[in-house]
Amino acid sequence: MSILQVTGLKKIYTTRFGGNSVEALRNVNFTVENGEYVAIMGESGSGKTTLLNILAALDKPTAGSIILDGQDLSQVKESQIAAFRRDNLGFVFQEFNLLDTFSIEDNIYLPLVLAGKGYKEMQERLKPIAVQLGIAELLKKYPYEISGGQKQRVAIARAIITNPKLILADEPTGALDSKSTDELLRLFSTINTSGHTILMVTHSVKAASHAGRVLFIKDGEVFHQIYRGDSTNEQLYQKISDTLTILATGGERK
Amino acid sequence: MKFGFFPKLAWEGIRKNKRLYLPYLTTGAVMVMMYYIMSFLSETDLLTHMRGGNVLKNMLPLGCWIVAVFSLIFLFYSNSFLLRQRNREFGLYNILGMDKRNLAHIVFWETLISGACALICGLGLGIAFSMLAEAGMLNILNAEIDYTLRVDFQSAGKAVLIFAFIYTLLLLKALINVWRRNPVALLNSSKVGEKPPKANWVFAVLGVVILAGAYYIAVSIDEPLTAAVWFFLAVLMVIIATFLLFISGSVALCRLLQKNKRYYYKPNHFVSVSSMVYRMKRNGAGLASICILLTMVLVMLSSTLSLYVGAEDTLNQRYPYDISLRLKIPSVELWNDETIAGMRTSIQEKVPNRKNVQEFSFAESPCMFMEKKIEIDQRAFEEYSLSNSGTAGYLHVISLEDYNRIMGVSETLDPYECFLYIERLKFSDDSITLGKNKELKIKAVLNSMFDITGSGLAAIPHAVLVASDKDTLLALLTDELNRPLMSLYWCYRFDIEGDQSAQLNACDKLRSEMEDIALRQPDGSYSYTLECREYNSAEFYGLYGGLFFIGILLSIVFLFAAVLIIYYKQISEGYEDQKRFEIMQKVGMTKRDIRKSTNSQILTVFFAPIVFAGLHLGFAFPAIWEMLQLFGFTNLLLMVIVTASFFLIFGICYMFIYKMTANAYYNIVSGVHAKE
């Protein structure tokens, strides 16, 4: 069963007085199945971030529809959108986006507190996650005291503690060193195996090679996709590199 | 590089950051304006020629200096704020290839432009408003107003000098700032990670204790003479306590709330409490300053306006008659009906248009009140005050004859019997010893007494003794060698038929007559005090009106400072919260939630100073009341009304400022500014 269905998505940015318009997304179509781990790749300016913002309901598409778990995003009322986002989506960002005024523990609790959960329940939920992500020792610390890799793990904890239907990750490895990147990608695979659906936007081949499927965006359209099939991470890495070479050298659409 | 490049760059920098620079420039301009106006008023000739104008003329230069000092503080405050925001830009220029000399050029031009702006606008406004200020001042002093526009070049020159100096200091500070930092630090200076503030429990508790102590002192002051000293101590303590409480106490309170899990993990409290800690850490000092400034302004305005509005009352109390003459008689022998009758006749000849005449003789002396004894021998004072056994005060002695006539009663006393009237004293015995060994039986303690000296003594412990007859009186008042122990007086006072000029006229005639009398005496030892209400009225209005006027001017300065601090607080918080809000929105807070939560934070942070100012004012009130009595002010109701209305007016102004600055804040936070 598909959890996310994107059809005919189009986004045009116009300057304030309508003089210039830029087409960020032309015609994007794809679906994500439940429990899938999908990477979206593309060069800068290809429309990745726009797509992610629209999926996160932070921005509105010019045309097209997004259906998340049977619910049309355009039908969600403006007043409900924040609650919708909170209940259905988890976010992992390149810049971690932890609030420096909260301790690690409180940062992870934030979405639950907003949802009105009690302290007991939050504690119960956090325990297994903290162990799984290896952050149990950090809970009382503050963001400024921990490393980038640790921050990103905290961000993942915050994303999955609400049990979202879909985890959106925006260049999650972008600000990490190679060791932290490896660790993080391993974690992503682990939580994917434990049942979470992940949609990751990246331009790192390494990050994408951990996904089950890779979509390539160019000029505002889904240009190509690769399934993992039985490939190992290394084989998938090779395939992605080849595809990117073709894209860069201006290969024709297949 | 082409000439004009740096000035242009500096100008662009100011223009692009107008949200930050506008208040800075306005501060400069307003301070220049206030300085010019004060200086202008102190130089104007009008005050010199006006009765009572001298008081104000002497106070205004002091006001000038206060404005100058505060300008320095405020400009440094807002400038340091600017620098923090501009550092990033300078870092970028630095990395793009400008060396520190080039940056210094930009800083120089920026300071020059802002200084010039402040001076030109400030002087312009100052010249425009100086006429208004002058009219206001003359109105307050009950003087005639003439409207002609004058420019005082001397004052303008002084303002230019002082503010050029201040801006040079600012330039130096900015240059040092640029010189000492490396480019990366410049680039990152606005996003250094910040440790969560630790609650300093010692300071928090200390703040509470000191404040309680200060309040206790203020409330327990019940004697005007010592009030000033204690009040000063209490003010110092309140200032210290306010800073401690706002900086440490607030953080400690938030930490306490965070420890209470049931309270803390609620959508409404979670975000507010945790960011409140940081807010208070950063703004504690600023808020405490606002609180102190507000309290100062409120105290200043309400007490000076009370005095001013109550001046007529005070005047009537202090000078119950239009003209009042007190003649000091040098010896016991001369203190008789014969001498006095002579005086009376010559006065009556000079001033025929008298009415409501009152006359009496009395003796006056400083004294020490002991349990059963009143010591009037000044040679003995020292030992008493050393052993701290008595209360210092004043004693008046009058005769039963004068008492009966003036009070319209017919009491009787046996020899060596007396009536006693006391104020601010306790005296429970039925007999007292006066001086060395003269014992008097107290027949009764009186409830009321006519005014002997004008109410100049209202604030001091004093007693009036009514003695049976003049012989007893004389026996009481002389030592072994028949020298008087107390000063002997004859008092003659009356109202005048006619208007104010008749009063002044009569007063002048009487004065010259008294000069003659004093001259005619062989030993020349008569001395006299002649008080004319009309003369003193101008002095009164000059003094109280002047105080009030200075109060208004300084209030404008302080209020402006308060607004400035608030504005910068809001703006800086806006920039800091901007990023935080983006995150919260992504994590699932609605804009409304965010607005609600910040609204409650801002309100709390914002209104804490005025609430505390109100509290301070409330506790200071009794002490201020005691001190105003020293000025002969006795209208408690008036003072309550004036104080309450000022607090109300300030509350409304404060609301207004809040509305204004809150908008700036929301614009920044919601990114209206960033998208442009």
Interface residues (C-beta under 8 A of the other chain):
Chain A: A56 L58 S79 I81 A82 A83 R85 R86 D87 F91 F93 N97 L98 L99 D100 T101 F102 S103 D106 Y109 L110 P111 V113 L114 A115 G116 G118 Y119 M122 Y142 P143 Y144 R158
Chain B: G193 E194 K195 P196 K261 R262 Y265 K266 P267 F270 S274 S275 V277 Y278 R580 E582 I583 M584 Q585 K586 V587 G588 M589 T590 K591 R592 D593
